[in-house]
Amino acid sequence: MRLDHVSYATSRGLLADTVQRIGSALGATFSDGGLHPRFGTRNFVLPLAGGTYLEVVAALDHPAADQAPFGQAVKARAEAGGGWLGWALAVDDIAPVEERLGRPSVEGHRRRPDGVDLTWRQIGVNALLDDPALPFFIQWTVGPELHPSADAKAAATIVGCEVAGDPGKIHSWIGGDFETPVEGSDVRWVEADEPGLVAVHFQTKNGVVRID
């Protein structure tokens, strides 16, 4: 189990400005990730070192955004002013997670502008709606050469995450002790008005940048 990606939600109208702002802060350029047809969302993607990536995601004016849990979560976060939506943990086999949580995973796919269709299974987004500090789980069903972290040369690395929440609850949700989301990074438990991913620290060529 490892950190797969972190998600930053914004509104459709502010998507381009948000991508530009975060990309400028990190000294990197996002690529158009395309559409999530099942979820009613679209994203822009920034590959990161360590096999991870950052997505900026927005809900579309589409019925799926109101019906799919992920679309609901993105829309709710954007309506609350935007910001970090959450974090996803990659697993090689999602079946044990399904068994532990007592429900099946759901299929997801994203159609890139170049026509490539990325596919995966995910579970745990409903819990994210109730407690944004909880990560969800993803198993990619495409080869590593198609993982979003492989799209381009990484310009930054995640070196720290600030999380507001109950560490014991998160450890139980994950299914074991969890100290760092990726080797060499640091989880800092912080106080905040609401639970969730509060900020992410990135190592860039110009030093460490904190995005909240």
Secondary structure, 3 states (H helix, E strand, C coil): CEEEEEEEEECHHHHHHHHHHHHHHHCCCCEEEEEECCCCEEEEEEEECCCEEEEEEEECCCHHHHHCHHHHHHHHHHHCCCEEEEEEEECCCCHHHHHHHCCCCEEEEEECCCCCEEEEEEECHHHHHHCCCCCEEEEECCCHHHCHHHCCCCCCEEEEEEEECCHHHHHHHHCCCCCCCCCCCEEEECCCCCCEEEEEEEEECCEEEEEC
